[in-house]
């Protein structure tokens, strides 16, 4: 790409210019288990900075053990429920 040119990229049928892509932040989720209290802490990072911290309510032993196998998408969907609180 030459200086001054704008790069156009299509992602999921949406048009993004190089300027828009440069301003987009990557969102990451980190989940930490507290085995004693049977709950999880979920941290959401954007651009390398923690922007939100959530905690699940206490779970039953079987729920807690099942959640250990959750994927990132599972946790994102979990945050759409009301089974947590913001820390």
Backbone as CSV, one residue per row, in Angstrom:
resi,resn,N_x,N_y,N_z,CA_x,CA_y,CA_z,C_x,C_y,C_z
1,UNK,0.847,-1.166,0.000,0.000,0.000,0.000,0.899,1.237,0.000
2,UNK,0.609,2.187,-0.858,1.386,3.417,-0.958,0.904,4.437,0.074
3,UNK,1.775,5.348,0.371,1.438,6.409,1.323,0.240,7.205,0.816
4,UNK,-0.707,7.446,1.700,-1.884,8.226,1.332,-3.027,7.392,0.787
5,UNK,-2.780,6.126,0.501,-3.848,5.266,0.006,-4.668,4.743,1.178
6,UNK,-5.928,4.458,0.921,-6.786,3.876,1.938,-7.050,2.431,1.574
7,UNK,-6.828,1.558,2.515,-7.066,0.139,2.318,-8.515,-0.157,2.692
8,UNK,-9.243,-0.852,1.837,-10.624,-1.234,2.110,-10.685,-2.739,2.333
9,UNK,-11.261,-3.137,3.452,-11.349,-4.548,3.810,-12.800,-4.861,4.162
10,UNK,-13.262,-6.023,3.709,-14.598,-6.477,4.066,-14.488,-7.568,5.123
11,UNK,-15.154,-7.380,6.265,-15.236,-8.376,7.318,-16.707,-8.604,7.619
12,UNK,-17.156,-9.824,7.489,-18.564,-10.154,7.743,-19.505,-9.207,6.999
13,UNK,-19.200,-8.965,5.734,-20.003,-8.108,4.859,-20.047,-6.648,5.294
14,UNK,-19.126,-6.207,6.149,-19.025,-4.810,6.547,-17.733,-4.235,5.985
15,UNK,-17.809,-3.013,5.483,-16.641,-2.362,4.912,-15.883,-1.611,6.008
16,UNK,-14.580,-1.869,6.111,-13.723,-1.173,7.063,-12.583,-0.525,6.287
17,UNK,-12.302,0.732,6.578,-11.126,1.372,5.990,-9.957,1.129,6.918
18,UNK,-8.747,1.402,6.441,-7.565,1.186,7.272,-7.604,2.046,8.528
19,UNK,-8.198,3.248,8.453,-8.304,4.114,9.625,-9.239,3.500,10.664
20,UNK,-10.362,2.954,10.231,-11.293,2.315,11.162,-10.643,1.112,11.827
21,UNK,-9.902,0.310,11.046,-9.246,-0.868,11.599,-8.191,-0.481,12.624
22,UNK,-7.487,0.609,12.400,-6.462,1.052,13.334,-7.080,1.473,14.672
23,UNK,-8.320,1.941,14.646,-8.986,2.390,15.876,-9.734,1.280,16.603
24,UNK,-9.880,0.103,15.970,-10.598,-0.995,16.605,-9.742,-1.589,17.712
25,UNK,-10.381,-1.928,18.831,-9.664,-2.531,19.951,-9.997,-4.012,20.034
26,UNK,-9.006,-4.794,20.391,-9.196,-6.219,20.567,-9.763,-6.470,21.958
27,UNK,-10.811,-7.254,22.040,-11.405,-7.600,23.330,-10.980,-9.006,23.702
28,UNK,-10.476,-9.142,24.917,-10.077,-10.456,25.428,-10.782,-10.688,26.749
29,UNK,-11.011,-11.945,27.053,-11.664,-12.337,28.303,-10.709,-13.265,29.050
30,UNK,-10.526,-12.987,30.347,-9.723,-13.867,31.193,-10.610,-14.324,32.345
31,UNK,-10.645,-15.624,32.578,-11.499,-16.190,33.619,-10.630,-16.909,34.643
32,UNK,-10.873,-16.592,35.924,-10.127,-17.198,37.017,-11.100,-17.925,37.938
33,UNK,-10.779,-19.167,38.279,-11.641,-19.971,39.153,-11.231,-19.810,40.605
34,UNK,-12.227,-19.729,41.480,-12.002,-19.785,42.928,-12.673,-21.080,43.384
35,UNK,-11.882,-22.143,43.509,-12.434,-23.467,43.819,-13.047,-23.526,45.210
36,UNK,-12.500,-22.780,46.153,-13.025,-22.796,47.521,-14.429,-22.207,47.579
37,UNK,-14.617,-21.065,46.892,-15.910,-20.373,46.930,-16.833,-20.789,45.791
38,UNK,-16.346,-21.647,44.899,-17.105,-22.155,43.745,-17.719,-21.013,42.923
39,UNK,-16.848,-20.116,42.512,-17.269,-19.021,41.647,-16.111,-18.634,40.736
40,UNK,-16.435,-17.897,39.692,-15.440,-17.461,38.719,-15.393,-15.942,38.666
41,UNK,-14.187,-15.409,38.417,-14.013,-13.990,38.163,-13.692,-13.840,36.686
42,UNK,-14.423,-12.972,36.019,-14.284,-12.770,34.578,-13.785,-11.344,34.359
43,UNK,-12.644,-11.209,33.710,-12.092,-9.887,33.409,-12.136,-9.663,31.908
44,UNK,-12.572,-8.481,31.520,-12.666,-8.118,30.114,-11.595,-7.068,29.824
45,UNK,-10.741,-7.343,28.828,-9.647,-6.453,28.460,-9.883,-5.905,27.059
46,UNK,-9.625,-4.621,26.882,-9.651,-3.997,25.557,-8.360,-3.227,25.386
47,UNK,-7.666,-3.505,24.309,-6.394,-2.836,24.065,-5.377,-3.091,25.164
48,UNK,-5.460,-4.254,25.824,-4.518,-4.628,26.868,-4.862,-4.096,28.249
49,UNK,-5.949,-3.334,28.380,-6.344,-2.773,29.674,-7.634,-3.421,30.162
50,UNK,-7.678,-3.700,31.466,-8.888,-4.272,32.058,-9.965,-3.193,32.103
51,UNK,-11.082,-3.444,31.420,-12.159,-2.452,31.362,-13.363,-2.859,32.197
52,UNK,-13.454,-4.130,32.581,-14.580,-4.583,33.400,-14.200,-5.867,34.121
53,UNK,-14.794,-6.025,35.316,-14.541,-7.222,36.119,-15.881,-7.705,36.664
54,UNK,-16.164,-8.980,36.457,-17.432,-9.577,36.874,-17.154,-10.811,37.728
55,UNK,-18.113,-11.175,38.540,-17.974,-12.383,39.354,-19.292,-13.149,39.321
56,UNK,-19.179,-14.457,39.149,-20.376,-15.294,39.166,-20.866,-15.424,40.603
57,UNK,-22.153,-15.690,40.742,-22.667,-16.054,42.060,-22.150,-17.457,42.374
58,UNK,-22.191,-17.840,43.622,-21.734,-19.170,44.016,-22.513,-20.233,43.236
59,UNK,-21.791,-21.207,42.727,-22.393,-22.269,41.914,-22.411,-23.575,42.695
60,UNK,-23.273,-24.476,42.245,-23.231,-25.827,42.806,-21.938,-26.483,42.320
61,UNK,-21.566,-27.561,42.960,-20.318,-28.243,42.591,-20.350,-28.688,41.130
62,UNK,-21.480,-29.242,40.683,-21.565,-29.722,39.296,-21.547,-28.554,38.300
63,UNK,-22.239,-27.446,38.614,-22.210,-26.269,37.736,-20.788,-25.726,37.615
64,UNK,-20.130,-25.638,38.765,-18.765,-25.116,38.790,-17.838,-25.992,37.948
65,UNK,-17.949,-27.299,38.109,-17.102,-28.222,37.346,-17.393,-28.160,35.848
66,UNK,-18.666,-28.002,35.473,-19.033,-27.879,34.059,-18.472,-26.605,33.453
67,UNK,-18.538,-25.507,34.212,-18.082,-24.205,33.706,-16.585,-24.192,33.439
68,UNK,-15.869,-25.130,34.030,-14.428,-25.217,33.814,-14.092,-25.436,32.340
69,UNK,-15.026,-26.019,31.586,-14.812,-26.324,30.175,-15.403,-25.269,29.246
70,UNK,-15.885,-24.155,29.801,-16.460,-23.086,28.976,-15.409,-22.494,28.042
71,UNK,-15.854,-22.165,26.840,-15.005,-21.474,25.877,-15.187,-19.970,26.068
72,UNK,-14.405,-19.194,25.355,-14.554,-17.734,25.412,-15.967,-17.334,25.014
73,UNK,-16.497,-17.953,23.970,-17.870,-17.633,23.538,-18.896,-18.011,24.605
74,UNK,-18.662,-19.104,25.306,-19.563,-19.485,26.402,-19.594,-18.401,27.464
75,UNK,-18.431,-17.853,27.817,-18.369,-16.810,28.842,-18.995,-15.512,28.344
76,UNK,-18.802,-15.187,27.069,-19.444,-13.994,26.505,-20.958,-14.143,26.574
77,UNK,-21.458,-15.326,26.236,-22.901,-15.576,26.342,-23.356,-15.567,27.798
78,UNK,-22.527,-16.060,28.696,-22.858,-16.046,30.119,-23.064,-14.609,30.601
79,UNK,-22.253,-13.686,30.101,-22.379,-12.287,30.514,-23.655,-11.628,30.004
80,UNK,-24.375,-12.302,29.126,-25.674,-11.801,28.661,-26.792,-12.207,29.618
81,UNK,-26.472,-13.081,30.589,-27.456,-13.502,31.588,-27.362,-12.575,32.797
82,UNK,-28.056,-12.912,33.847,-27.994,-12.115,35.070,-27.447,-12.934,36.238
83,UNK,-26.594,-13.907,35.927,-26.048,-14.791,36.953,-24.674,-14.354,37.459
84,UNK,-24.436,-13.063,37.462,-23.149,-12.514,37.895,-23.381,-11.113,38.448
85,UNK,-22.346,-10.553,39.036,-22.395,-9.167,39.472,-21.075,-8.487,39.108
86,UNK,-21.134,-7.172,38.935,-19.945,-6.410,38.576,-19.143,-6.110,39.833
87,UNK,-17.829,-6.292,39.754,-16.946,-6.057,40.894,-16.310,-4.686,40.754
